[in-house]
């Protein structure tokens, strides 16, 4: 069976055929590093990771690029909280993002390009669009004229007349059409934009930060959000890529604008397949930093562990909405327990003296083959991770029946079952059947104990002792942050 994917651009389930039969070019819209990553981000990361893994399992070489947006008014709004400049704030949160990615057991992308590294390529792309008549300069800013691109609105299935105005209110007077979008913005970030994203309890600043600016043919300014991904994707992959993945909330305007500016500049299809991950909800709303209803990846990893989180995320397809709740997490914990117990029983029986060369259990061997076939059929069905999980759970049931049936075990059947768990459960779904490190759990418990002692000291007015405990933790590489809900830490 060939892999089939749901292409947002056509709205159809299509057979996946990369331009190069041996290689897949995959681009994922990464984070704006203005806050700690939350579980909504982690859900997309894990699904993209499994796409990457299954494509490799299917025989492709995967060139996976995931950008980092380190130029943004949300980052500027955090100046004074975790850094004294836009680059310092971005670096702080980028460090936490990298740690979260490793904690989730994600395969590394080929590169993680940052906007600040690609300003020359962005300027070059903007100049190219102006030369070809798709963009125009106005008051030191440059805008894309959406009326010049006939297919504008195709990705989001909208007509030009249906589209909302784009950009801040002060842009409207500068643009030819309300729907035109910025490729380059003159000057720095406006005080109004900073105020919009500044937290109520943020420290007072002597001057409102304006962020970084760069010299360009149109004067000092900053890149527009949408053009950044086109420039980075074309720099590290090609003018046409196979798969472009991002959250459903990015279809319009971000991805619509990527299509327009990229295809206008090159005359080529920008992405052959557009795949969009659905949102994670809690209490009926999408989980997001702006709504404040999120759980950070670091906290969730510390509380639940990587395997339970992956069990939770993969229980739903990448393009179906999912709800985070006590009930769904309890289901994820039970599901991981069943998976890990099935694996452990298979390993224990395989490595026991009761595993024999001449014992053959046709039912076990058939179940292994069926699990592998069902897993592959599910993954080829638009990366159906729920079906893939079910296949491994059914394999566990077969292992249990075999082990419970008697004292003599089928060595070859069990060996094939263990290989299936490791090849598909670990290699494709990204679990670790060895489990999380007990040492990491112990370290976390000890840090929590020290933080508890620090809180006791603060409540007793022993502030010097409390500060000394914090300094000792930071000397060991443990960053402590005080929040309204109590102290948190990051290794």
Buried (B, 14 or more C-beta within 10 A) or exposed (E): EEBBBBBBBEEEEBEBEBEEEEEBBBBBBBBBBBBBBBBBBBBBBBBBBBBBBBBBBBEBEBBBBBBBBBBBBBBBBBBBBBBEBBBEBBBBBBEBBBBBBEBBBBBEBBBBBBBBEBBEBBBEBBBBBBEEEBBBBBEBBBBBBBEBBEEBBBBBEBEEEEBEBBBBEEBEEBBEBEBBBBBBBBBBBBEEBBEEBBEEEBEEEEEBBBBBBBEBEBBEBBBBBBBBBBBBBBBBBBBBBBBBBBBBBBBBBBBBBBBBBBBBBBEEBBBBBBBBBBBBBBEEEBBBBEEEBBBBBBBBBBEBBBBBBBBBBBBBBBBEEBEBEEEBBEBBBEBBEBBBEBBBBBBEBBEEEBBEEEBEBEEBBEBBEBBBEBBBBBBBBBBBBEBBBBBBBBBBEBBBEBBEEEEEBBBBBBBBBBEBBBEBBBBBBBBBBEEBEEEBEEBBEEBEEBBEEBBEBBEEEBEEBBEEBBEEBEEEEBBBEEEEEEBBBBB
